[in-house]
């Protein structure tokens, strides 16, 4: 540990440009600061400061050494703050955004449970299917579904989802079912936010354009239409998986189903994550994995 001897005194003198001011900042004697810096120079075998009766300034070697020592000291301070924050109870306002349907069904109940456990935490939640700018909007956290766009945001996986293609038994009995992707154009497809559905064929992703007599940006409305035998639907598992398991809907084209995709917590890339956000993200990850 002798490698750390004199580092704090050296950095303080370099920033104060004075042994006396450095000693005052460190609450130690000027003589002790001088001895530590001298011992450090002897150990390094180089002069770190130019000393005159009126001024203290860094030598070229001292400037280089200061840059490295400042980084080390900052890292040590961050490490100490990280440990200190482990003891902190989450508190204060968390501004969060999440997709509407997923937020209503999964995120909001967990946030309410979190507030029961941590009553000093407040939430401002924006449920929207728009991709909001976290930095511009001042958001602490965003819940995002599927593939992430490249950004400077930090991402932590919370859970995963998959998409099912499904139809009611009454629809299949009346119109049959598609066995290949090309047969989808013979069926009434209930369309969501996009007029194409996503599949995998021969190991490659493929988008298939679909058409039908209902287009709606509500997954619950499309589910209802599928249950009533109006057409075929492609929806995430959390909309219709229970219906499939109960036999109210039949899963179709399973061989072409995409692999599971991530559900993420995104947050700005801060040097140190606040306790309220860190604990919340870990809480969401734990609970959503249990539900998956």
Protein Blocks (a to p, Z undefined) as FASTA:
>chain_A
ZZmgoklmmmmmmmnopaklmmmmnopafklmmmmmmmmmmmnopafbdcdfkbccddfk
lmmmmmmmmmmmmmmmmmmmmmmmmmpccedjddddddfklmmmmmmmmmmmmmmmmmmb
ccdddddfbdcdfklnopabdcdehjddddfbdcddfbdcdddddddfklmmmnopafbf
klmmmpccdddfbfcdcddeehiacddddddfbdcfbfklmmmmmmnopaccdddfklmm
mmmmnopaccehklmpccdddddddddddfbdcfklmmmmmmmmmmmmmmZZ
